[in-house]
């Protein structure tokens, strides 16, 4: 009898392994069946809102014979622009330097040879956030008069787009669930749990691009440009996949 004990133990081990394999295979089949018989529904949600802030990109450009002179003069212009903006109730946190560059200016000989430095140019870029949209036109004219050489970009945006995105997502989910309920009744199927969800967001505000140069009077002329804000649309598309029971 003792001679058969190794065979008995080996057989028992094999049976345990086969049992574990069978259980794992069964679970895999059940899980596959649970996710194979599925149906997906798409939904779309839209929210339209007026912009509540404007973002302005402007540049202060200064030329001088030396780097220090160019920087000193540029600093004066920058302070004048900043002081003007503060008088228009623009907070410090809404005035941000986005770039500061110093470029040597070269003169190239007509018939070859080494170029010589004739001066320096300082280019400081600022981004301004304006909450009072009624002031946009006047501020565009005012910053140029205060010392900004260029207004490179103007964009109207929504300050808190995530709140609108959440609203659009809610509408998109309701749209998808409505389609699911309708098809469930029409086809006589029984939908189970949701096995997957995805979403895609589009329609965020597109900036309005413009460029304004200084005219002979130190401003853009005409009391500032006309800048209609229009409306922005946020769109969320979702896809919900249900298990068919």
Secondary structure, DSSP 8 states (H G I E B T S, - for coil): -GGGHHHHHHHHHHHHHHHHHHHHHHHHHHHHHHHHSEEEEEEEEEEEEE--EEEEEEEEEEEESSHHHHHHHHHHHHHHHHHHHHHTT--GGGEEEEEEEEEEEEE--TTSS--EEEEEEEEEEEEEEES-GGGHHHHHHHHHHHT--EEEEEEEE-TTHHHHHHHHHHHHHHHHHHHHHHHHHHHT--EEEEEEEEEEEE-----B---EE--TTSS-STTS------EEEEEEEEEEEEEE-
